[in-house]
Amino acid sequence: MMTSDNILVITSIISIVLHDYYNLYAPCDALNDRLYKDQFKMKKTTHKFLQQILMISLGLSLAIAAHAHHSHSNIDRNNIKQHTGVVSDYSWSMPHVYLKVMAPNQEGDVVEYSIELLHPPGMQRMGWEKGSFKPGDRITWSGASDRNPNRYYSGLEWAERGDGVRFNTENQEEEVQPSTDFTGVWVRDLQGERPTYAPPSGWPYNELAQEQVDNYDEVQNPALDCEDQGPPRATLLPYPVRISRQDEDTFIIEYELRKGSRVIYLDNAPDSVESSIWGYSVGHFEDDELVVETSNFSSNRWGNHAGVNSSTQKHLVERFSLSNNGLSLDIQMTLTDPVYLTEPVTFDYHMAKIMDRDFVQVSCTTENARLFLEGGYSR
């Protein structure tokens, strides 16, 4: 059985950091996906029944995904140990929350342990807050150990503060309301063909893009420099997306933990807007589908996909449709970028409805973004 610590170790290395966010998104992604899928709790019996079926299929997908993705190969998931020490640092920032703890090693010498967690919104869904710990707090925790006894890097199953308050790594139950008009908070759903974290195979790369693919390395991820990517990659990351209606003529798409947002004009669109990684989007309805065309992009590192940059000639068509009684959002994307692709490429993507809530926005720090290297990240 995949325990929370197993999934944390297997998949929680970089969430915005090293995604792409199936060879790249991997670490944090599977835990992110499981985290948000746990929220499908509905009051009506029919919704609960649908939820249970979906949860079973998602659980199987996650178990497979976890093994297929990147992991901390240095972590021994069968070697769970309990430690007690004093918090030296609690970093509540992007892309991951970290605990640093001064605690005795097996020889009795006091050393500093590093404990890598999820991003702040993910931790909040499990009941953690920015003030859950502070330097000087006494802490006891249980987690998988590093294979090298001289490296003090730990996974986490639970942590207990000196006052007896315990923090777990299980998501808290929340009620999810279905969407009838595309609005609400959505997160990646692992149904169908899994998204890939490395450059996707089979895409029509030209020579320039193929060179980038051949030289692909996750340590070149722009997220390590706290750089955002626009769509389609922004949508493919395992972080929540919120769709809202500013008015009857305008949709707004916000991406949690990313700066900026997309405006989709159904009518009264301005004649022009300044180019950006988010582009200029115009939408219309075709029966029950929302069709969005986006252009006027700025150049963007890894803006097409992991390892594949995008140009100012990028053009994206997205077809949004609801399914599963408003609990699922299906998106067909057609990407054109003649600077990197010899022809357009079309692919499907799926999202699941989660509880509507305010988004968490915290700063990204390059120091935190690169801490995954300390954990012995490997392919």
N, C-alpha and C positions, 0 to 999 in steps of 0.2 A: 504493500500500500504506500502511496506517495504521501508522506507526512508534510506538514507545513514547512518544517526545516529542510526536508529534502527538496521541495519545490523552490524554497528560498535560495538554497545553495545552487541548485541547477540553473535557475532562471533569473535570479536577481542580481545581475552584475551591472547592467547599465540600462536603464529604461529609456531615457531619452538619449542616454549616452551612446550605447552601442546597439542600436537597433538596427537594423533593418533586418530593426526593430522588427528570420529564419536563418539565418546564419548570423545575422547581426542583432536584431531586436532581442534576441533570445533571452538572455539572462532574466531580466526583470519581467519580461513579457509574460511568460507562462504564469507567473505568480500574479501579475497584474490582471491577466485574463480570468484566472480563477477567482481572484478577489472580487472583480466586478460581477462575474456571473453568479456569485453567491447571493446577489441582491435580488434575484427574481423571486420575490415573495409577494403573492397576491392574496387578497382576502377571499375572492371567489374560488370555489372548488375547481372550476374549470381552468382557471389561471394557474392554480397550484399544480393541477395535473400536467398542464403543458410545461410548467417550470421543471417538474421532476424529470420529464422525458428529456428536456433540453439539458438539464444539469448532468444527467447520466452520459449523454453523448459528449458534452463538453469535458467531463472528467476524463473520459477515454482519450479524447483528443489531447488534453493537457499532458496525460501520462506519456503519450507517444511523443508529443512535442518536446517535452522536457529532455528526453533522451536524445532527440535529434538536434538540439540546440547547444549553444555554448554552455560551459559550466566552469566552476572553479575546480579544476582537476586536483588542486591541492587539498580540497576538503574531503575528509573521510566521513561520509554520511552515516556510516555504521558505528562511528565512535562518538557517541553523545556524552558530553561531560557537563557537570554543573560547577560553576565558579562563583565566588563571592569576592567583591572588591569595592573600589570607590571610583565613581565617574570622574574622569579627568576632562572630558569634552563631550558635548552632545550637539552635533551639527544638524540643524533643521533647515536644510537647503537643497536645491536641485544639484544634480539629478537624483541623489540618494541621501537618505538620512544615515548618519554614522554615530555610533557610540564608541568612545574610547574609555577604557577602564583599566585602572591600576589594580592588578590582582596577582597573587602568588602563582608561579608556575609549579610544575611537578617537583622541582627541587626546592621549592619554598622561597625562591627569589621573587621579589615584586617586579613585574614587568607590565608593559602597556599592551592590552589586547585591543584589537579592532573588530567591531561588529558592524557588518553592513546590513542595512535595512532597505525598505522600499523608498519611493519618493514621498514627500509630505502628504499629498492627498491620499495615497494608498495607505499610509500609516494612520491617517485620520479615520479611514473606514474601519480600521481595526481598534479604534478607541484611543490611539496615541495623539498627543498634542505637542506643541512646541515647548510647553512647560512641563512635560511628563518627567523629564530628568534635568538636573543641573549639576555642574561641577561640585563635587563634595558629597553628592548623594551616595549612600551605601546601596549597592545593587547585588542581587543574586540572579544569575541567568543560566539557562540550559541551552546547549546548542552543539552542533557538529564541530569537530576539532580539525585543525590542520594536520595533514599527514606528517609534516615535519614538526617534531616536538619543539624545535627551536624557533618556529614561526608562530606568532600569537595572533592568529586570525580565526574568528569563530562565526559559525552560523547562529541562528536564534530560534528557539521554540517558544520561550517565554522569558520575561524578565520581571523581577519583583524588587520594588523599591524598599528601602529600609523601614518605611512606615507600614509595610504590609500590602501596599497597592500593587496588584499584579497586572502586567500588560501581556497580552497574547498576540499571536500572529494569525488569528482567525477573524474573518470578516463578521461584522455585526449585522443582524437581520434588519432589513429595511423594506418598506412597501414600495412597489413599483407601479406607477400608473401608465397604462398604454397611451400611445400617441395617436391622434386622429388626423394631424395636419403637419407631420414631420418635426414639430417642435418637441423639445425636451433634451435630456442628456443621454448620450449614446456612447458606447464603448465597443471596441473591436470584438467580434464574435468569430470563433474558430470553426465555423461550419464551412463545408465545401473545401476548395483548395486552400491550403494554408498560405498566409503571406510569407514572404521570404525575407530574411535578414541580410543576406548577401545579394549581390546583383542577380536579378532573376535570370534563369536560363531560358533560352528560346526567344528572347527579345531580339528585334531586328537592329542590332547595334551596327553603326558604321565604324570605320577604322578608328576614329577618335574615341568613341565610347568603348570600343573593344580594348583599346589600350588602357583605359581607366579600369575596366573590368579585370583585365589580366594583372594589373598592379594593385588590385583591391586589398585593403588592409583596414581592419576595424579601428586601429589606433589613429587612422586619418579622419575618423568621424568628426564632422563639424560640431557635433554636440559636445565634444571634449573642449571646444573653445566657446561653448555656450551660444552657438549660432543656431537659429531656427531655420527650418525648411518650409517652403510653401507646399500647396497641393501639387501632385497627389500624395507625396510622401507624408505631409503633415497629417493627412487623414489615416494613413496606414500605421501610424505609431499607436502604441497600446494605451494612449491616454484619452480621457473623455473628451467628447466634442459636444458642444451645446448649440442647438439650432433654435432660434427665436424669431418672432415676427416683430419688426420695428413698427410696421404699419401694414396695410393691406398690399402695398406695392413692394415691400422690402423684407427679405430674410437676412438674418445675421448668423454667421457661423463662427463660433469662438472655440479655440483650442486651449484646453487647460494646460498651464505651465508654459505656454508660448506667448510671446508678445505679439500684439496685433490680432486682427480678425478679418473675416471676409464679409463683404456686403454683396448680396445678390439682388439685383434690381429686376423686378417683374415689369415695372412701368416707370416712367419719368426718370429714366437713367440719365446721368450727366453725359454731356458730349464726350468728355475725356476725363481721365484720372491719372495721377502720377503713377508710373510703373512701380511695382513692388513685388516681393516674393509671393504675395497673395493674389496678384493680378486684378483684372477687372471682369466682374461676373454679371451676366445677364441671363435671366431665367424665364421659363414659360411652362405652362402645363400642357401635357398631352394625355388626355383622359385623367387617370389617377397618378401619372408620373410627373415629377418635377424634373425638367430638363434644364441644366445649367451649362452655359458655355463661358469659358474663362480664357482671357488672353491678356496682353499688355503686362507680361511678367518681366521682372528683372532677373538677371543671371543669378543662379543659386547653387551653391555647392551641395551636391547630392540631392538636388531638387526634384529629379525624376524618380530616383530610387536610391537605395544604399549603393554607394560607390559610383553612381552615375549622375553627373552634373546636369543642370538644365540651362537653357539659353533664353534670350529675349524672344525667340521665335516659338517658344512652347505654347501649345494650345491644348486645352483640356475640355472634354465634354463629359458631364456626369448625368446619369439618369437615376434619380432617387425614386424608390417605391417602398411602400409599407407592406409587411406580411406578419404572420403569426399574431393576428388580432391586434396589431399596433405595437407589438413588443419587439419587432425586428425591422431593421432598415437595410434594404438591399440597394447597393450602388454599383452600376456598371460604368466603368471609366474608360474613355478612349483618349489616349495620350498621343500627341503629335509634337515632335521636336526635330526638325530636319538637321539641326546641328549635331545631334547625337543618334538619331534613329533614321533608318532608311525608309521606313514606312510607319504609319500609325500602329499602335498596339492597344488592344482592348482586353480588359480583365474585370472580373467581378470581385466585389468586396462586401462584407456583411458586418452589420453592427447590431448590438443588443441594447434595448432600453434599460436604463438604471434609474435609481431614484433621482428626481429633480432636486437640485440643490444649487447653492452658490458655489462658484468655482474658487479654488484655492490658487493663489498666485504668489509664488515665492521666488526669490532671486536664485539664479544659477551661479555657482562659483566654479572656476576652472580647477581650484584645488579639490573640491568634492568630485568634479567630473572625472578626475584622473585617479581617484582613490582606488578604482577597481583594479588598477595595476598592482596595487599592494596585495590584493587578494589572490594573486597568482592566476590572473585571467589567461585562458588559453583556448585554442580552437578545439 
